[in-house]
Amino acid sequence: MDSKFFGFVPSRSMASKDPAGKNSDIAIRLRAVMDAEGFGTQDAFAERLKVEKKRLNNALVGYPLSIELAQRIKQVVPGITRDWLYDGDEGGLPVSLRDRLREAETRLRVGAGRASGTKNRSTTSTAKRSTARAS
């Protein structure tokens, strides 16, 4: 029988990707962990976590971070907390780790800002100013 015919909605849906994709907060925090802890590549990080690269890559491109993957990261990176991974809450982080993660995250966010088209924004604002002057 077709569940749509009866109006039932399946209880399990596919995980939805964050619209920001690889620039989502969690993805940037995961990259910050890789940077701060010296994992040069996704391959190296996935190998250390003992997960398939594609599983790690899913979280790095904006899909939800699974609890199991967060737990593996906690085991590999001493002092990291799920609160920081999911919410960016620095409260439970050791100071030295917090500082390294902040530096890495700042570098990544600045890079993401450039990559997301800051030049286009200034062009748009210039066009708006030109239109305003013409009126």
N, C-alpha and C positions, 0 to 999 in steps of 0.2 A: 504494500500500500504506500501511496505517496504522502509524505508528511505535510506537504504544501496543501494538499487537498483538504486536510482536516485542520489546517491553520496552525500546526505545531511548528515551532522554530527549534532547530537542533540546539541542544544545550551547550555543545562544545563548538566554538567557532575558532577559526584560524587566528593566530596572534596577529595583531595589526602593527604595521610598521609606523614608527614615529615619522611625522611629515618632515622633520628636519633631517632624517636619515643619518648619514655619518656625522652630521653636526649636532645631533641630539645630545642632551646633557650627559646621559649615561654613556653613549659612545665616546664622547670626549673624555670622560673620567676614565674609561677603560684604556684609552690611548695614553692618558696621563700615567696610569699605572705602568704600562709598558715602557714608557719613556723614563719615569723616575726610577724604576727598578732595573733598567738596563737590558730589557728584552728588545733586541734590535728589530725583530720581525714578528709577524703574526705566527709564523711557523714555530719560532723559538718559544713564544708564549704558550701556544697551544700544546706544544710538546711538554713543556714544564707543567701545564695544568692537566696533562694526560687526557686531552679531549681532541676531537677531530678539528682541523683548521676551519672547516665550514661552519661548525657549531659556534666557534669563537667569532668568526666573521659575521654571522647573523647579528650578534649583539653589537658589533662594531659598525654595522650599517643601519642601525636603528630599530631592529626587532627587540622585543623585551628580553631583559637579562633574566635567565632562569635562576631559581633559588639554588639549584645544584651547581651551576657555574659560579655563582657568587660565593658559594661555600668553598669551592675549589680554589678560588682566588684568595679567600681568607687563609686557607691552609698554606698557600705558596708565598703570600706576602704578609709577613708578621706585622701585626698591628692594624691592618686594614679592617674596616668595619662595613657591614652591609648598609648601615645608615649612610655612610659616605658614598658607597657604590650606587645606591638607589636614589638618594635625596641630596647628596652633597653636604651632609651634616658632618662637620669636622670635629665635633665635640669629643668623640672617643679616640681620635687618632693621636699617636705619639707625635710630639712636636717636630722631630726631625723628619718623619714621614710626611706629616702635614705640609711642612715647608717645601719638600721636594715635589709633592703632588701639586701644590699651588703654583710653583714655578712652571712645571710641565703643562698644567692645565691652562695657564695664562698664555704660554707660547702657542698652544694648540688653538685657543680661541682667537688669538690675534691672527693666526694663519687662516682660520676658517672665515674670519671677517673679510680678509682680503680676497679669499677665493669665492666668497658669495656675492661679490660684485659691488664693492663700495664705490668703485668708479661710476657704475651705472646710477647709483643713488645721487651722486653729485651732478651727473648729467641731467637727471630728472629735475633736481631742484633748480638747476640753471635754466631749464626749459620753463619751469613754473615762474621764475623771476622774469624771464623775457616776456612771457604772456601777460604777467601783471603790469609790466611797464607799458606794453602795447595798449592796454585797456584804458 
